[in-house]
Amino acid sequence: MFYHRKITAIIAAAALSAALLVAGCGESRQAKIDTNDGVTNILDYVTVDFSGKNGEGTAYVNVDYDGIETEMVGGEEKIKEMNEVDDLAELTKYINAVSSISFSIDKNKELSNGDQVVVSVSYDNTAAEAAGVDFGTQKSKTYEVKGLKR
């Protein structure tokens, strides 16, 4: 039974490490990771893309989970230091906190340029507290619809 937990923790840690290493290969519009303030504002890592024709547009919510995880852990240097089996329990707490995050958007179709959409975030407070993570107080963010074809 303990062997199974250890293997699961090792796999989870390997998956998180791989995901965090790939984070450097993402798009250039990722938020700047700020590990100094002690708050991981989830909505700093959210972008909304709009596509389609004006009046028929669609919104797509994009989340930089790698950036969130990197900030939660304390930055890339801290991640590189976390390679011991003892760190697996801590990594698992971070994984649980990130896994509990969910997003909703108030309107994502039949959009026109100039419309506003609101993206809201929710998460499991218990998982965040167990990981020692402060996700801040911002629970929603408004985005203006732009770039739809006329």
Summary of the structure (lengths in Angstrom):
residues: 150
radius of gyration: 17.7
end to end distance: 60.6
largest distance: 60.6
contacts: 409
relative contact order: 0.20
helix: 43%
strand: 21%
